[in-house]
């Protein structure tokens, strides 16, 4: 069975899926533009964003769960664009110091 959905419905679905992932995390700010997402109970961040807007992955397992959404037919570039928009919208109030998320840096996980 093939289901046809509109672009807005697809965007809503992807936002809900990202919510499912990011609701597992608490966002901390150091007061100088650096943000870190900690999964509840972990001492090390899974993700971080620096002052210049680069979003970094630190925990490859958490990153892989986000990359699984490529199975919806998205290439990596499109998924990253959605994720950047999502993070900037979801954390608009929190991310006031420094730049919004501008790029995804997943080099750490690519090397593994």
N, C-alpha and C positions, 0 to 999 in steps of 0.2 A: 504494500500500500504506500503510495506516495502522498505526502502532505505538503501543501503549498501554504507558506506563511508570508506575510508582508515583511518588509525590511524593519518596520517599527516593532513588529512582534518578535522578530529575530533579535533585535537590539534588547528588548525587554527580557527575553529568555537569557541572553548572555549576561546581562546585568544581574539577574537572579542567580545565575551560576557563580559569577564572581562574588556576589554577596555570600553565597554558601561557603566559599573559600575564605574570604577575608573576615567573616564574622568569627572565625576561630582565633583571630589575632587581636592583640591590644597594641595600639599605636602610641609610641613614646617620642617626645620631642626634647632635644637637649638645650633648647633656648637659643640656638645659633644657626638654625636652618637644617639640621640633620634630624632625620626621622628614622625610627626603627620599629618594625613590626615583629612582635614577639608572640609566638604561639603560647597559649595558656600553659603554664608550668615549665616553660623552657627558659634557660638563662642566656642563651645565645639568640640573636635575632635571626629570623628567616629571611627578611628583606630589609632594605634600608633605602633612603633617598637622601642624597647629599644636597648641599646648598645650591648647586648649579642645575639641579633637576634630573640627575641620573638616578634611576631606580636599579638597585643591585640585588642580586639573588645571593643568599648565603646558605640556605638549606635546599639542597637539590631535590629532596623528596617532596617538599612543599611546592617547589617550582614545577616539578613534573605533574603534580595534580592540576596545576593551572594549564600546563601545556596539553593536557589530555583533551581540552576543549577544541583542539585542532580537529578532532574527529567529527566536529560539526561541519567540516568542509572548509575551514579557514586555513590559509597559509600562515606561516609564522609572522610575517610582516603585518598582515591584517589583524591577527590576534593581538600583536603588540600595540597597534593603533587603538583597538578597542580597550585594551587594558590601561593604556595611558589616559584615555578619556574617562574611563571608569574611576581610576584613582583620583584624578583631578576633580571629578564631580563628587565622589563619595567623601573625600577628605578636604573639600574646599574650605571649610571653616577651620580645620586643624592646621592645614599647611598655609600659614600666613607669612612665615619668615622664609626668605629664599625663593627660589623659583618653583613653579609647578613641575610635575613630572614631565620631562621632555624626551627621554629615551630610556630604553630597557638595556641593562648590561647583565647578560647571563653568562659571561665568559667563564666564571668559576665552574658552573655546572657543565658547560660545553667541554671543559678540559677533563672531565671525569669519564 
